[in-house]
Amino acid sequence: MAGFVERSLVPQSPFHPHAMRKRALKAGLGVGLMLSCLGAAFFRTQILRNSEFELRADDNRFRVIPIPAPRGTITDRNGKVIAETVAGYTLAVEPGPEDSVRARLLRVAPVVGLDSATIREVVERSRTIRTEPVPVLTNLSFEQVSRLEERGQRPPGIILEARPIRRYPAGAAVAHLVGWVAEISDRELEEDQWEGFRSGQHIGKGGVERAYERSLGGKLGARYVEVDARGRLVRPFAQQLSSAPTPGEDVKLTIDLDLQRYAAQIFPEGKRGAIVAMVPTTGEVLAMYSSPSYDPNLLVGGISRAVWSQLNNDPARPMINRATSGTYPPGSTWKLVTGMVGLERKAITPEYVMPIPCSGGMSYAGRYSRCHKREGHGRQNLIQAIANSCNVYFYQLGIALTLKTLTEEGTRLGFGRRTGVDMPGETAGTFPTGKEWYVRRFGWRPPPSEVMNVAIGQGPNSQTPLRMAEFFAAIAGNGTSRAPHLRLGAQAPVETDLRVAPSTLDAVRLGMARVVEEGGTAHAVELARWKLAGKTGTSQNSADPKRHHAWFTGFAGPRGKAPEIVIAVLVEFGESGSKGAAPTAAAIANYYLNKKNGLPTPRLAEPETVRVGASLDGTPPEAIRDTAPGPRPE
């Protein structure tokens, strides 16, 4: 018994067959359990969720590269091209680590003329674009493409591909009208109106290009490529897997391109301002030019930050469309409103002579206000007061009508709202709606003499050239005018209804005719063949009280027939409407009517297209012609 106990207390050897069998059984159970788990996971992955994981794998392996769609062509009313899509070449670099991207760019820098600033911009952009080629240069010149192809084989990671490029044959003459095309920004992608657009897609950035983006832009195509685990391109897939882009629709405008170019050609050199020409009965815009301008070809695809900064920091502000966004006191062009209200309210008749003759000015409510003619105009009736632009006549008429009446009628006629033209960026005019408006805006009630300011188009009254053209279109027609529009065939609603008697229109038109004829303020611009009527205006300028803005707004047509064109011309610091604006308006009316009737017209200067981009010889980017734009600024 004792021997048995002793043997049982002796530790069993780990190599004893029983111990080894026990451990082997445990290990077998563990391995079996692990294999069962792995088998279950394998069955779940390969059988139950096969489609899901296959889709994920393909998603990591495949990349969809968008194919830009050719934009629709923009033409004028006669079919002449304003904006078109042409074949061009884009240089891009494959995404990757910053050092790799920089090294690739440095290899082609001497060939295409990349400077250090451009390389730095592209590297910065590559941080956010990791799955698609990063654009380097768009619209490469023939010389740049040739130099790349001469090398035989491009460096790895550098892509040269054909892409549709936007081109504006008329250059600066159509810049504000048509806008330009560039890559959609991150901020725009967050806006509801751009839902469905993707990063890297090009959209209209102003003018007609932006207003009709959904029609012009078309639909992107797609091509599929295979990438490795780091996102680097391995190879493209079969062509049949790609989808072709859908070209955009063509858009035909109401614009007469020849008239548009002529307006740009004759605008006073070195001056700022705008020209608007319209068909009075339909609201069709024939020309819309803003000065100074810029070449929209500069901005296609992208532009160097230096040139972009130069355009935006220029004190002349060339990027602003003064025709729709510039607001100016209308000056004496607004006297026609005062005259029509006086006639309709029976305060005057066309032959009525004011009791106080014009001796160069008049006093009212403790304030003395001058007329533009120091020696005065003497006794005048309404027709003569319009022709000579006599301030004293309209001072007295405004006092008789009261400030309340003038502000109510001006508001009703739309001088405080937008015209509704079909392009972005239009600014509403400023116009007082009553005495409380002054309190809200300025914190004081207007003195009794304020009515004198309002009666002659001064004070807190500022309008765009487009608004004044639309108002004069109503005078030229039957008392109503339709909303200005740029797309041919659009059915525009009535925007302004003067609600005046035919006799009132006749009286105002007679006064406007006398402005140009019989010694009026613009008698020097009377046309030999056509009937021109209008109103000059010289409006005060708060920026420089000694240099007034010049206005001329009117209409023209065959003698004895209805007017066929309305013109509004505004020249900043033009000093006087008769000299600064009227000659330009008369020339535009003469050109349009001569062309329409098959008569000789002045020869148009060929537009000079200026492009910016990579420099091959050290020339500053803004001086380079016929080269490619640089990367788009953020």
SEKOLKE-46592 format. One record per residue (C-alpha): x, y, z; residue number from 1. Coordinates in Angstrom, 3 decimals. Layout:
% residues N
east, north, up, seq
X, Y, Z, NUM
...
END
This chain:
% residues 634
east, north, up, seq
0.000, 0.000, 0.000, 1
2.788, 2.342, 0.926, 2
4.541, 1.621, -2.364, 3
1.395, 2.466, -4.298, 4
1.046, 5.855, -2.572, 5
4.626, 6.689, -3.245, 6
4.280, 5.937, -6.921, 7
1.155, 8.080, -7.197, 8
2.972, 11.094, -5.802, 9
5.737, 10.885, -8.383, 10
5.193, 13.581, -11.091, 11
4.168, 12.135, -14.427, 12
6.581, 12.833, -17.291, 13
5.281, 15.407, -19.880, 14
6.368, 12.974, -22.533, 15
4.263, 10.196, -21.128, 16
1.961, 8.826, -23.826, 17
-1.125, 9.767, -21.806, 18
0.029, 13.387, -21.335, 19
0.923, 13.747, -24.989, 20
-2.424, 12.271, -26.035, 21
-4.235, 14.702, -23.767, 22
-2.393, 17.710, -25.166, 23
-2.906, 16.513, -28.709, 24
-6.639, 16.238, -28.075, 25
-6.800, 19.817, -26.768, 26
-4.752, 21.120, -29.666, 27
-6.941, 19.268, -32.120, 28
-10.060, 20.735, -30.590, 29
-8.521, 24.267, -30.768, 30
-7.444, 23.851, -34.356, 31
-10.803, 22.431, -35.261, 32
-12.555, 25.343, -33.611, 33
-10.329, 27.822, -35.435, 34
-10.850, 26.086, -38.748, 35
-14.583, 26.070, -38.131, 36
-14.530, 29.822, -37.463, 37
-12.389, 30.438, -40.510, 38
-14.616, 28.196, -42.568, 39
-17.708, 30.009, -41.384, 40
-16.110, 33.373, -42.135, 41
-14.957, 32.106, -45.512, 42
-18.468, 30.800, -46.265, 43
-19.968, 34.142, -45.186, 44
-17.504, 36.101, -47.292, 45
-17.419, 33.926, -50.373, 46
-20.979, 32.695, -50.460, 47
-23.351, 34.823, -48.444, 48
-21.731, 38.256, -49.043, 49
-19.894, 37.509, -52.243, 50
-21.542, 40.311, -54.260, 51
-20.944, 42.941, -51.579, 52
-17.223, 42.263, -51.177, 53
-16.711, 41.835, -54.898, 54
-18.223, 45.295, -55.344, 55
-15.931, 46.741, -52.667, 56
-12.888, 45.185, -54.273, 57
-13.822, 46.548, -57.659, 58
-14.452, 49.950, -56.123, 59
-10.931, 49.990, -54.676, 60
-9.475, 48.690, -57.896, 61
-11.383, 50.774, -60.434, 62
-11.504, 54.522, -60.884, 63
-14.006, 56.489, -62.945, 64
-12.373, 59.331, -64.863, 65
-14.931, 61.893, -66.082, 66
-14.860, 62.809, -69.767, 67
-15.751, 66.490, -70.285, 68
-18.704, 67.167, -72.528, 69
-18.343, 69.664, -75.376, 70
-20.320, 72.760, -74.430, 71
-23.046, 74.014, -76.703, 72
-22.238, 76.811, -79.117, 73
-23.483, 80.320, -78.332, 74
-24.450, 82.319, -81.406, 75
-25.922, 85.743, -82.035, 76
-29.312, 86.421, -83.646, 77
-27.750, 86.028, -87.099, 78
-25.914, 82.772, -86.360, 79
-22.468, 84.283, -85.801, 80
-20.403, 82.466, -83.174, 81
-19.989, 84.168, -79.805, 82
-18.642, 81.129, -77.918, 83
-17.562, 77.777, -79.295, 84
-15.808, 74.597, -78.256, 85
-12.576, 73.692, -80.013, 86
-10.115, 70.844, -79.661, 87
-7.292, 71.478, -77.240, 88
-4.700, 69.627, -75.207, 89
-4.457, 69.398, -71.431, 90
-1.325, 68.471, -69.512, 91
-1.976, 66.614, -66.244, 92
0.066, 64.746, -63.657, 93
-0.887, 61.531, -61.897, 94
-1.633, 61.954, -58.179, 95
0.757, 60.627, -55.582, 96
3.119, 61.732, -52.820, 97
4.059, 65.408, -53.026, 98
7.711, 64.625, -53.737, 99
6.727, 62.374, -56.635, 100
4.371, 64.949, -58.125, 101
7.035, 67.657, -57.824, 102
9.674, 65.426, -59.411, 103
7.397, 64.645, -62.377, 104
6.660, 68.314, -62.934, 105
10.317, 69.283, -62.758, 106
11.091, 66.838, -65.565, 107
8.705, 68.567, -67.969, 108
9.159, 72.114, -66.664, 109
11.862, 73.055, -69.213, 110
9.782, 71.580, -72.039, 111
6.503, 73.437, -71.433, 112
7.872, 76.378, -69.472, 113
6.519, 75.700, -65.980, 114
7.721, 78.157, -63.368, 115
8.160, 77.445, -59.664, 116
4.898, 79.163, -58.717, 117
2.895, 76.955, -61.072, 118
4.607, 73.817, -59.800, 119
3.868, 74.833, -56.228, 120
0.179, 75.415, -57.037, 121
-0.164, 72.009, -58.721, 122
1.503, 70.240, -55.799, 123
-0.886, 71.965, -53.397, 124
-3.864, 70.842, -55.458, 125
-2.579, 67.266, -55.563, 126
-3.130, 67.073, -51.798, 127
-6.886, 67.154, -52.299, 128
-7.097, 65.339, -55.647, 129
-5.844, 61.817, -54.956, 130
-7.814, 59.657, -57.359, 131
-7.721, 61.643, -60.607, 132
-5.011, 63.273, -62.708, 133
-4.268, 66.822, -61.529, 134
-4.508, 69.437, -64.327, 135
-1.284, 71.353, -64.899, 136
-1.913, 73.336, -68.076, 137
-5.028, 73.578, -70.204, 138
-5.176, 74.605, -73.840, 139
-1.526, 73.968, -74.601, 140
-0.080, 75.857, -77.526, 141
1.055, 74.064, -80.666, 142
4.664, 74.761, -79.691, 143
4.256, 73.197, -76.253, 144
2.592, 70.041, -77.624, 145
5.270, 69.738, -80.316, 146
8.098, 69.998, -77.815, 147
6.489, 67.307, -75.659, 148
6.026, 64.945, -78.602, 149
9.579, 65.519, -79.848, 150
10.879, 63.720, -76.766, 151
9.366, 60.488, -78.059, 152
8.211, 59.148, -74.725, 153
6.764, 61.327, -72.009, 154
8.043, 60.923, -68.448, 155
6.059, 58.459, -66.301, 156
3.128, 60.052, -64.546, 157
2.677, 62.849, -67.110, 158
-0.553, 62.735, -69.133, 159
-1.266, 64.650, -72.339, 160
-4.828, 64.299, -73.552, 161
-7.177, 66.011, -75.979, 162
-10.008, 67.935, -74.355, 163
-12.687, 70.361, -75.499, 164
-11.657, 73.975, -74.877, 165
-13.924, 77.024, -74.790, 166
-13.079, 79.865, -77.158, 167
-14.529, 83.357, -77.530, 168
-13.652, 84.700, -80.989, 169
-14.757, 88.276, -80.206, 170
-12.573, 88.448, -77.096, 171
-13.051, 91.427, -74.795, 172
-16.062, 92.746, -76.712, 173
-18.288, 89.995, -75.251, 174
-16.609, 89.372, -71.880, 175
-19.301, 90.633, -69.491, 176
-22.084, 89.436, -71.735, 177
-20.996, 85.822, -72.125, 178
-18.883, 85.229, -68.996, 179
-16.301, 82.429, -68.979, 180
-15.862, 78.772, -68.057, 181
-13.706, 77.399, -65.250, 182
-13.607, 74.592, -62.693, 183
-16.393, 74.503, -60.117, 184
-15.213, 75.594, -56.675, 185
-15.656, 73.770, -53.378, 186
-17.986, 76.519, -52.193, 187
-20.190, 76.135, -55.268, 188
-20.381, 72.376, -54.781, 189
-22.051, 73.013, -51.434, 190
-24.814, 75.115, -53.020, 191
-28.147, 73.528, -53.910, 192
-28.174, 74.920, -57.449, 193
-25.133, 72.814, -58.320, 194
-26.477, 69.519, -57.021, 195
-25.295, 66.692, -59.252, 196
-22.061, 68.398, -60.252, 197
-18.718, 66.959, -59.217, 198
-15.300, 68.292, -58.319, 199
-13.186, 69.048, -61.361, 200
-16.183, 69.761, -63.583, 201
-16.144, 73.030, -65.516, 202
-19.110, 75.388, -65.341, 203
-20.068, 78.870, -66.476, 204
-18.719, 81.535, -64.171, 205
-20.660, 84.537, -65.357, 206
-22.972, 85.962, -67.987, 207
-24.797, 83.671, -70.400, 208
-22.427, 80.775, -69.666, 209
-23.674, 80.667, -66.086, 210
-27.303, 81.599, -66.758, 211
-27.737, 78.684, -69.181, 212
-25.267, 76.211, -67.676, 213
-27.839, 73.406, -67.544, 214
-28.421, 73.746, -71.295, 215
-24.892, 74.528, -72.447, 216
-22.940, 72.185, -70.171, 217
-24.113, 68.825, -71.480, 218
-23.514, 65.614, -69.528, 219
-20.152, 64.188, -68.486, 220
-18.984, 60.887, -69.916, 221
-16.860, 58.358, -68.022, 222
-13.940, 56.041, -68.645, 223
-12.774, 53.323, -66.283, 224
-9.184, 52.674, -65.249, 225
-7.491, 50.176, -62.938, 226
-5.343, 51.445, -60.070, 227
-3.048, 49.736, -57.597, 228
-3.302, 49.806, -53.797, 229
-1.708, 53.282, -53.724, 230
-4.148, 54.717, -56.231, 231
-1.648, 54.784, -59.110, 232
-2.922, 54.173, -62.619, 233
-2.232, 50.629, -63.855, 234
-4.137, 50.483, -67.145, 235
-7.382, 51.638, -68.753, 236
-10.215, 49.192, -69.286, 237
-11.858, 48.265, -72.544, 238
-13.370, 51.109, -74.503, 239
-16.796, 49.511, -74.469, 240
-16.972, 50.024, -70.701, 241
-16.735, 53.798, -71.168, 242
-19.712, 56.086, -71.713, 243
-19.464, 58.963, -74.146, 244
-20.306, 62.492, -72.966, 245
-23.494, 64.172, -74.144, 246
-22.757, 67.511, -75.852, 247
-24.502, 70.600, -74.536, 248
-27.319, 72.350, -76.364, 249
-26.658, 75.347, -78.579, 250
-28.017, 78.684, -77.369, 251
-28.993, 81.468, -79.743, 252
-28.943, 84.982, -78.331, 253
-30.764, 88.171, -79.192, 254
-27.390, 89.907, -79.502, 255
-26.203, 91.396, -82.796, 256
-22.522, 90.495, -82.606, 257
-21.482, 93.126, -85.148, 258
-23.244, 95.818, -83.125, 259
-21.672, 94.455, -79.936, 260
-18.196, 94.667, -81.437, 261
-18.896, 98.112, -82.834, 262
-20.024, 99.338, -79.398, 263
-16.758, 98.098, -77.901, 264
-14.799, 99.707, -80.734, 265
-16.274, 103.206, -80.402, 266
-16.623, 103.467, -76.617, 267
-14.601, 106.513, -75.460, 268
-11.028, 105.338, -75.071, 269
-9.795, 105.083, -71.508, 270
-13.261, 105.706, -70.047, 271
-15.396, 103.522, -67.831, 272
-19.083, 102.956, -68.433, 273
-21.613, 100.853, -70.286, 274
-23.793, 100.607, -73.370, 275
-27.134, 98.824, -73.663, 276
-29.123, 98.536, -76.905, 277
-32.552, 96.888, -77.106, 278
-35.458, 96.210, -79.430, 279
-38.165, 98.442, -77.879, 280
-41.175, 96.224, -78.603, 281
-39.779, 92.854, -77.478, 282
-37.143, 93.500, -74.801, 283
-34.493, 91.711, -76.877, 284
-31.021, 92.936, -75.960, 285
-29.066, 93.831, -79.100, 286
-25.833, 94.848, -77.382, 287
-24.529, 94.991, -73.828, 288
-21.017, 96.283, -73.358, 289
-19.140, 97.285, -70.216, 290
-15.860, 99.199, -70.116, 291
-13.154, 98.448, -69.167, 292
-13.336, 94.864, -70.277, 293
-11.040, 91.829, -70.321, 294
-10.470, 88.879, -72.597, 295
-12.586, 85.931, -71.359, 296
-10.138, 83.581, -73.084, 297
-7.748, 84.490, -70.258, 298
-9.929, 82.708, -67.745, 299
-10.791, 79.516, -69.632, 300
-9.671, 76.463, -67.699, 301
-7.634, 78.416, -65.194, 302
-5.457, 81.441, -64.671, 303
-2.356, 82.216, -62.693, 304
-2.944, 83.848, -59.345, 305
-0.879, 86.852, -60.377, 306
-3.143, 87.677, -63.316, 307
-6.298, 86.897, -61.328, 308
-5.130, 89.253, -58.597, 309
-4.310, 91.892, -61.187, 310
-7.839, 91.746, -62.621, 311
-9.545, 91.854, -59.222, 312
-7.345, 94.559, -57.703, 313
-7.440, 96.867, -60.710, 314
-9.008, 100.169, -59.507, 315
-10.953, 100.323, -62.793, 316
-12.692, 97.064, -61.726, 317
-12.816, 95.408, -65.166, 318
-14.624, 92.323, -63.847, 319
-17.813, 94.290, -63.045, 320
-20.561, 94.388, -65.642, 321
-21.498, 98.052, -65.387, 322
-24.510, 97.552, -67.642, 323
-26.317, 95.390, -65.058, 324
-24.389, 95.922, -61.803, 325
-23.230, 99.531, -61.975, 326
-25.685, 102.026, -60.456, 327
-25.512, 105.766, -61.120, 328
-27.769, 108.769, -60.497, 329
-29.825, 109.024, -63.702, 330
-29.653, 112.806, -63.682, 331
-31.715, 114.632, -66.283, 332
-32.752, 111.414, -68.043, 333
-35.160, 110.987, -65.093, 334
-36.850, 114.338, -65.804, 335
-39.103, 112.531, -68.250, 336
-40.678, 110.691, -65.304, 337
-41.390, 114.004, -63.582, 338
-42.824, 115.381, -66.814, 339
-45.113, 112.396, -67.404, 340
-46.378, 112.416, -63.820, 341
-47.110, 116.142, -64.135, 342
-49.081, 115.605, -67.326, 343
-51.041, 112.669, -65.925, 344
-51.831, 114.494, -62.668, 345
-52.988, 117.543, -64.674, 346
-50.417, 119.716, -62.914, 347
-49.250, 120.987, -66.323, 348
-49.969, 120.772, -70.028, 349
-47.291, 120.525, -72.731, 350
-47.674, 124.282, -73.349, 351
-47.745, 125.322, -69.691, 352
-45.068, 127.848, -68.698, 353
-43.899, 127.857, -65.082, 354
-44.516, 131.047, -63.095, 355
-40.858, 131.493, -62.134, 356
-38.654, 131.997, -65.207, 357
-35.251, 130.289, -65.209, 358
-32.546, 132.829, -64.404, 359
-29.890, 130.268, -63.576, 360
-31.443, 128.891, -60.397, 361
-34.203, 129.273, -57.818, 362
-34.774, 129.314, -54.060, 363
-37.163, 127.088, -52.146, 364
-37.473, 126.261, -48.434, 365
-34.260, 128.054, -47.596, 366
-32.214, 126.386, -50.328, 367
-30.921, 127.825, -53.595, 368
-30.510, 125.288, -56.421, 369
-28.853, 126.061, -59.726, 370
-29.665, 125.254, -63.323, 371
-26.896, 123.855, -65.514, 372
-27.018, 127.031, -67.620, 373
-25.748, 129.922, -65.522, 374
-27.573, 132.633, -67.469, 375
-30.799, 130.622, -67.364, 376
-33.359, 129.607, -69.982, 377
-36.033, 132.234, -69.342, 378
-39.681, 131.187, -69.634, 379
-40.138, 127.654, -70.956, 380
-42.908, 125.142, -71.501, 381
-42.503, 121.382, -70.967, 382
-41.286, 120.600, -74.497, 383
-38.646, 123.339, -74.311, 384
-37.651, 122.321, -70.774, 385
-37.012, 118.738, -71.939, 386
-35.062, 119.928, -74.989, 387
-32.900, 122.315, -72.949, 388
-32.884, 120.194, -69.773, 389
-33.954, 123.159, -67.654, 390
-33.608, 122.308, -63.961, 391
-35.689, 125.268, -62.752, 392
-38.748, 124.103, -64.698, 393
-38.582, 120.645, -63.119, 394
-37.828, 122.065, -59.654, 395
-41.167, 123.876, -59.792, 396
-42.990, 120.874, -61.228, 397
-41.602, 118.616, -58.502, 398
-42.679, 121.049, -55.796, 399
-46.176, 121.133, -57.265, 400
-46.372, 117.320, -57.378, 401
-44.839, 116.771, -53.891, 402
-42.162, 114.300, -52.838, 403
-44.805, 111.718, -51.905, 404
-46.197, 111.603, -55.433, 405
-42.795, 111.382, -57.108, 406
-41.542, 108.585, -54.845, 407
-44.758, 106.605, -55.270, 408
-44.692, 106.882, -59.062, 409
-40.967, 106.148, -59.298, 410
-41.394, 103.035, -57.170, 411
-44.358, 101.869, -59.267, 412
-42.297, 102.240, -62.452, 413
-39.637, 99.886, -61.112, 414
-36.777, 102.191, -60.206, 415
-36.138, 100.240, -57.026, 416
-36.185, 96.715, -58.455, 417
-34.309, 94.530, -60.916, 418
-35.409, 94.253, -64.521, 419
-35.237, 90.439, -64.408, 420
-32.750, 90.043, -67.262, 421
-31.719, 86.413, -67.770, 422
-28.154, 86.689, -66.540, 423
-26.672, 86.566, -63.021, 424
-25.437, 89.492, -60.991, 425
-28.018, 92.170, -61.790, 426
-28.209, 94.902, -59.156, 427
-31.455, 96.548, -58.126, 428
-31.546, 100.313, -58.341, 429
-31.837, 102.576, -55.313, 430
-34.921, 104.767, -55.053, 431
-36.781, 106.290, -52.070, 432
-40.232, 104.880, -51.417, 433
-41.317, 107.735, -49.144, 434
-40.291, 109.858, -46.172, 435
-39.994, 106.861, -43.857, 436
-37.484, 105.361, -46.299, 437
-35.138, 108.271, -45.547, 438
-35.530, 107.665, -41.806, 439
-34.711, 103.960, -42.134, 440
-31.775, 104.519, -44.437, 441
-30.259, 107.775, -43.215, 442
-31.845, 108.379, -39.834, 443
-33.424, 111.730, -40.769, 444
-36.593, 112.979, -42.408, 445
-36.121, 114.693, -45.768, 446
-36.382, 118.498, -45.745, 447
-38.983, 120.136, -48.016, 448
-36.263, 120.991, -50.545, 449
-35.479, 117.292, -51.106, 450
-38.228, 117.185, -53.723, 451
-36.000, 119.348, -55.948, 452
-33.320, 116.644, -55.966, 453
-35.762, 113.868, -56.782, 454
-37.445, 115.887, -59.542, 455
-34.215, 116.083, -61.584, 456
-32.895, 112.555, -60.952, 457
-30.446, 113.330, -58.162, 458
-30.394, 112.493, -54.462, 459
-30.802, 108.869, -53.355, 460
-31.667, 107.685, -56.846, 461
-29.230, 105.408, -58.667, 462
-30.039, 103.153, -61.614, 463
-28.312, 100.715, -63.921, 464
-27.960, 101.498, -67.634, 465
-30.131, 98.427, -68.307, 466
-32.974, 99.809, -66.167, 467
-32.866, 103.156, -67.972, 468
-32.855, 101.433, -71.367, 469
-35.862, 99.346, -70.347, 470
-37.730, 102.460, -69.160, 471
-37.072, 104.314, -72.417, 472
-38.219, 101.229, -74.337, 473
-41.657, 101.791, -72.792, 474
-41.645, 105.407, -74.043, 475
-40.583, 104.244, -77.498, 476
-43.399, 101.688, -77.642, 477
-47.008, 101.982, -76.619, 478
-46.323, 102.726, -72.959, 479
-45.233, 99.213, -71.963, 480
-41.947, 97.355, -72.182, 481
-41.044, 93.717, -71.749, 482
-38.316, 92.411, -69.479, 483
-34.878, 92.563, -71.121, 484
-33.676, 89.126, -72.176, 485
-30.761, 87.553, -74.010, 486
-32.084, 84.214, -75.267, 487
-33.762, 84.520, -78.639, 488
-37.341, 83.302, -78.676, 489
-37.964, 83.741, -74.962, 490
-41.412, 85.034, -74.060, 491
-40.646, 87.905, -71.721, 492
-43.403, 89.340, -69.511, 493
-44.324, 93.023, -69.421, 494
-41.951, 94.562, -66.894, 495
-42.983, 98.235, -67.024, 496
-46.373, 99.731, -67.707, 497
-46.266, 103.522, -67.728, 498
-50.076, 103.757, -67.541, 499
-50.126, 107.085, -69.330, 500
-52.355, 108.507, -72.048, 501
-51.154, 108.506, -75.680, 502
-51.111, 112.311, -75.548, 503
-48.620, 112.155, -72.669, 504
-46.327, 109.871, -74.673, 505
-46.616, 112.160, -77.694, 506
-45.595, 115.193, -75.632, 507
-42.593, 113.441, -74.095, 508
-41.461, 112.072, -77.478, 509
-41.709, 115.544, -78.994, 510
-39.505, 116.933, -76.247, 511
-36.990, 114.110, -76.802, 512
-36.943, 114.834, -80.542, 513
-36.193, 118.497, -79.782, 514
-33.210, 117.395, -77.660, 515
-31.490, 116.237, -80.840, 516
-33.042, 118.736, -83.219, 517
-33.693, 122.481, -83.220, 518
-30.908, 123.466, -80.851, 519
-31.488, 120.984, -78.006, 520
-28.755, 119.765, -75.675, 521
-27.679, 117.049, -78.162, 522
-28.320, 118.850, -81.450, 523
-24.769, 118.114, -82.598, 524
-25.532, 114.375, -83.000, 525
-28.612, 114.631, -85.239, 526
-28.585, 111.871, -87.860, 527
-28.986, 112.703, -91.546, 528
-30.905, 109.553, -92.512, 529
-32.612, 108.370, -89.303, 530
-34.836, 109.868, -86.648, 531
-33.005, 110.012, -83.296, 532
-34.697, 111.167, -80.092, 533
-33.343, 111.053, -76.582, 534
-32.409, 112.752, -73.350, 535
-29.005, 113.841, -72.147, 536
-28.066, 113.617, -68.498, 537
-25.230, 114.929, -66.367, 538
-25.346, 113.320, -62.939, 539
-23.441, 114.311, -59.835, 540
-20.657, 112.009, -58.762, 541
-20.024, 111.654, -55.040, 542
-16.531, 110.299, -55.683, 543
-15.492, 113.473, -57.513, 544
-18.047, 116.334, -57.461, 545
-16.138, 118.184, -60.182, 546
-16.338, 115.311, -62.671, 547
-19.910, 114.336, -63.470, 548
-21.162, 111.159, -65.113, 549
-22.547, 111.495, -68.646, 550
-25.806, 109.912, -69.842, 551
-27.681, 109.659, -73.094, 552
-30.749, 107.476, -73.371, 553
-33.055, 107.454, -76.358, 554
-34.286, 105.605, -79.427, 555
-34.046, 105.761, -83.206, 556
-35.709, 104.491, -86.349, 557
-36.781, 105.462, -89.856, 558
-38.380, 108.895, -90.060, 559
-42.147, 108.738, -89.779, 560
-42.076, 105.161, -88.409, 561
-41.830, 103.456, -85.022, 562
-38.419, 103.357, -83.297, 563
-36.422, 100.171, -83.918, 564
-33.631, 100.493, -81.360, 565
-33.311, 101.873, -77.818, 566
-29.862, 102.945, -76.618, 567
-28.571, 103.820, -73.151, 568
-24.990, 105.071, -72.811, 569
-23.317, 105.865, -69.485, 570
-19.778, 107.240, -69.345, 571
-18.223, 107.630, -65.911, 572
-16.616, 111.061, -65.473, 573
-17.875, 111.925, -68.953, 574
-18.615, 115.474, -67.679, 575
-21.707, 116.129, -69.857, 576
-24.240, 113.943, -71.597, 577
-24.209, 116.008, -74.788, 578
-20.459, 115.548, -75.325, 579
-19.568, 112.466, -73.304, 580
-22.380, 110.049, -74.184, 581
-24.627, 111.351, -77.000, 582
-22.091, 110.911, -79.859, 583
-21.602, 107.253, -78.924, 584
-25.347, 106.606, -78.784, 585
-25.912, 108.303, -82.144, 586
-23.135, 106.253, -83.768, 587
-24.609, 102.998, -82.450, 588
-28.097, 103.871, -83.701, 589
-26.709, 104.853, -87.098, 590
-24.663, 101.637, -87.390, 591
-27.567, 99.361, -86.468, 592
-30.119, 101.002, -88.757, 593
-27.672, 101.176, -91.678, 594
-26.799, 97.506, -91.276, 595
-30.434, 96.477, -90.920, 596
-31.334, 98.299, -94.124, 597
-28.356, 97.042, -96.152, 598
-26.414, 100.321, -96.136, 599
-22.619, 100.631, -95.725, 600
-21.247, 100.431, -92.178, 601
-17.798, 101.153, -90.714, 602
-15.288, 98.334, -90.795, 603
-14.913, 96.400, -87.558, 604
-11.470, 95.972, -86.034, 605
-10.330, 92.390, -85.627, 606
-10.354, 91.305, -81.962, 607
-6.987, 90.619, -80.382, 608
-7.099, 87.445, -78.330, 609
-4.683, 87.515, -75.400, 610
-3.959, 84.335, -73.497, 611
-1.804, 83.647, -70.443, 612
0.120, 80.592, -69.441, 613
3.497, 78.997, -69.206, 614
6.345, 81.205, -70.342, 615
8.939, 79.672, -72.646, 616
11.261, 82.661, -72.638, 617
10.788, 84.351, -69.278, 618
8.107, 86.732, -70.521, 619
5.631, 87.800, -67.787, 620
2.455, 85.676, -68.007, 621
0.146, 88.630, -68.656, 622
2.132, 89.502, -71.788, 623
2.083, 86.057, -73.385, 624
-0.133, 85.542, -76.434, 625
-1.469, 82.305, -77.840, 626
-0.262, 80.196, -74.928, 627
-2.092, 78.236, -72.302, 628
-3.688, 79.473, -69.095, 629
-2.064, 78.378, -65.874, 630
-3.723, 76.492, -63.024, 631
-7.020, 77.755, -61.700, 632
-6.771, 79.793, -58.502, 633
-8.729, 78.400, -55.592, 634
END
